[in-house]
Amino acid sequence: MIILGIDPGYAIIGYGTVEFKNCKYSSLGYGAIKTNCKDDFLYRLESIFDRVCEIINVYKPDAVAIEKLYFQNNQKTAIEVAEARGVILLAAKKHNIPTYEYTPLQVKNAVTGYGKALKNQVMLTVQILLNLDEIPKPDDTADALAVGICHANSLGYHYVNKRILESKLSKKL
């Protein structure tokens, strides 16, 4: 199964593909879509839509997993991120790819086993689970990969995380 994980935003949108095959995770690719703050907001939304469609066409995911929005303060930012999230969901819909949404708490719990894990703990666990040489940058990219792993876990693969982590950590000790 190939999952396109997305950390939504409008300035930086993290994306990462997670393949789960034979009880192993791997990433087919990851990165960030960046928009210019000087551009008209509608142009930025169009750019996000077009880039997500390109990514879908390249990786041909079986599912799109996206993080649910969580904001405590800035309502203006929340609205703009929600609009960007809408065009991301539309891109998936236009390609007939099922979408799944996860809260930050669900993602952290699925990846690290602790819903209140720190950002650097999530990033390090993503690196270990995907056997990457380094932690994906920017942070939004690591978050997107975490969302993809979360979706794989929601399909019943959660036991695999524990086995992978235990195996790799025991080799380092």
Secondary structure, DSSP 8 states (H G I E B T S, - for coil): -EEEEEE--SSEEEEEEEEEETTEEEEEEEEEEE--TTS-HHHHHHHHHHHHHHHHHHH--SEEEEE----SS-HHHHHHHHHHHHHHHHHHHHTT--EEEE-HHHHHHHHHS-TT--HHHHHHHHHHHTT-SS--SSHHHHHHHHHHHHHHIIIIIHHHHHHHHHHHHHHH-
